[in-house]
């Protein structure tokens, strides 16, 4: 009887904690009245790695929501590893061409690094090997004496990534670009 009562308590605690965890892990919600415009799946060598959903809000603004996904035997299973990343991306349309998607992180290097880590984006090292990003990488060093701005660009034609680092001075602007690669899992 004591063991049976103890088992019931353990099962109750496990079920209760899993329900609480699932409710707190999904704090992000699509605002009411938002209309799904498009859902796009990005792939690397045929394996999906990110789902982008675009919503039109009642205010007329476009909301971009990104989910990390895992591909299993060509069937995509959407899995939210943590609260979905909300990124307001700007479409750069080029007439007759796919264009770019721009993610402006301003001067927030930490947010940029976390975004790149979640989506397995990295840099190519001296030997041509892709490696994970680190906040101490040279590409993230601020340009001294300037207002810094980091923009990550996704080329919608071939799904390649580029990091642009702008240094805004009072009368000029400098630009550093860095190739970003998709790392294998």
Protein Blocks (a to p, Z undefined) as FASTA:
>chain_A
ZZmmmmmmmmmmmmmmmmmmmmmmmmpccdehiacfbdcdddeehiafbdcdddddfkop
acddddddddeehiacdddfbdcddddddddddehiabjadddehjalklmmmmmmmnop
acddfkopacdddfkbmklpccehiacdddddddfklopacdddddddfkbccddddddd
dddZZ
